[in-house]
Amino acid sequence: MKVIAAYLLAVLGGNETPSAADIKNILGSVGAEAEAEKIEFLLNEVKGKSIVELIASGREKLASVPSGGGAVAVSAAPAGGAGGGGSAPAAEAKEEKKVEEKEESDDDMGFSLFD
């Protein structure tokens, strides 16, 4: 990731095609070591490509990756479709979560480092 970040910083600074030396200089300026193999691999992958196009294609690929929200919707769907009693258990679960959070925060009540 640090090699990619250094590459993007160089492009942001106005260098449309940073070299391995440019990336090493950026990484060296913050005390990070540069691995030549990773730098060369990155430069070979982005050779002749526009950074704007690379970011746009990366966003499209990332949009197709399922996120954690999908799993919750799938697990909640059977409970809701099982006869109309799906909202009551969900409400109870939320109340239990709130109670647990309060209990955890109440553990330190009344005690202080300066007592």
C-alpha positions as semicolon CSV with decimal commas, in nm:
position;residue;x (nm);y (nm);z (nm)
1;M;0,000;0,000;0,000
2;K;0,281;0,241;0,075
3;V;0,416;0,201;-0,278
4;I;0,074;0,277;-0,424
5;A;0,035;0,576;-0,192
6;A;0,375;0,710;-0,296
7;Y;0,285;0,664;-0,663
8;L;-0,042;0,851;-0,614
9;L;0,135;1,131;-0,426
10;A;0,378;1,170;-0,716
11;V;0,090;1,188;-0,964
12;L;-0,093;1,434;-0,743
13;G;0,223;1,645;-0,733
14;G;0,213;1,676;-1,112
15;N;0,435;1,388;-1,224
16;E;0,207;1,189;-1,457
17;T;0,454;0,900;-1,494
18;P;0,662;0,863;-1,177
19;S;0,976;0,652;-1,196
20;A;1,105;0,403;-0,942
21;A;1,346;0,668;-0,817
22;D;1,058;0,913;-0,762
23;I;0,868;0,657;-0,555
24;K;1,182;0,568;-0,355
25;N;1,243;0,938;-0,285
26;I;0,890;0,987;-0,155
27;L;0,908;0,679;0,066
28;G;1,255;0,773;0,187
29;S;1,136;1,119;0,287
30;V;0,910;0,964;0,552
31;G;1,157;0,697;0,661
32;A;0,985;0,407;0,485
33;E;1,187;0,144;0,305
34;A;1,112;0,086;-0,061
35;E;1,104;-0,269;-0,198
36;A;1,228;-0,261;-0,556
37;E;1,021;-0,564;-0,663
38;K;0,695;-0,406;-0,551
39;I;0,779;-0,076;-0,716
40;E;0,866;-0,244;-1,045
41;F;0,550;-0,455;-1,031
42;L;0,334;-0,146;-0,979
43;L;0,507;0,047;-1,255
44;N;0,461;-0,244;-1,498
45;E;0,091;-0,269;-1,412
46;V;0,018;0,102;-1,462
47;K;0,247;0,155;-1,761
48;G;0,063;0,346;-2,033
49;K;-0,257;0,383;-1,830
50;S;-0,426;0,695;-1,701
51;I;-0,458;0,715;-1,323
52;V;-0,812;0,853;-1,362
53;E;-0,914;0,549;-1,566
54;L;-0,748;0,313;-1,317
55;I;-0,935;0,467;-1,025
56;A;-1,265;0,458;-1,216
57;S;-1,226;0,090;-1,304
58;G;-1,128;0,015;-0,944
59;R;-1,444;0,183;-0,818
60;E;-1,655;-0,028;-1,053
61;K;-1,490;-0,346;-0,930
62;L;-1,526;-0,240;-0,567
63;A;-1,896;-0,164;-0,615
64;S;-1,958;-0,528;-0,707
65;V;-1,803;-0,656;-0,380
66;P;-2,070;-0,749;-0,125
67;S;-2,053;-0,558;0,201
68;G;-2,148;-0,660;0,554
69;G;-2,495;-0,504;0,521
70;G;-2,607;-0,775;0,278
71;A;-2,558;-1,052;0,532
72;V;-2,777;-0,875;0,786
73;A;-3,055;-0,827;0,534
74;V;-3,044;-1,195;0,439
75;S;-3,056;-1,315;0,798
76;A;-3,338;-1,075;0,885
77;A;-3,552;-1,168;0,583
78;P;-3,659;-1,516;0,703
79;A;-3,763;-1,383;1,043
80;G;-3,974;-1,108;0,886
81;G;-4,142;-1,341;0,638
82;A;-4,221;-1,611;0,892
83;G;-4,561;-1,479;0,986
84;G;-4,543;-1,115;1,080
85;G;-4,358;-1,154;1,410
86;G;-4,027;-1,030;1,272
87;S;-4,035;-0,678;1,412
88;A;-4,081;-0,772;1,780
89;P;-3,762;-0,982;1,809
90;A;-3,565;-0,712;1,633
91;A;-3,690;-0,452;1,880
92;E;-3,606;-0,679;2,173
93;A;-3,255;-0,731;2,039
94;K;-3,203;-0,354;2,014
95;E;-3,325;-0,304;2,371
96;E;-3,093;-0,578;2,498
97;K;-2,800;-0,419;2,318
98;K;-2,874;-0,081;2,478
99;V;-2,901;-0,240;2,822
100;E;-2,571;-0,422;2,776
101;E;-2,396;-0,102;2,674
102;K;-2,523;0,077;2,983
103;E;-2,415;-0,207;3,209
104;E;-2,065;-0,196;3,068
105;S;-2,038;0,177;3,119
106;D;-2,183;0,149;3,472
107;D;-1,897;-0,079;3,583
108;D;-1,671;0,222;3,641
109;M;-1,934;0,445;3,804
110;G;-1,839;0,572;4,146
111;F;-1,473;0,484;4,117
112;S;-1,201;0,723;4,029
113;L;-0,827;0,715;4,007
114;F;-0,814;1,006;4,250
115;D;-1,028;0,863;4,534
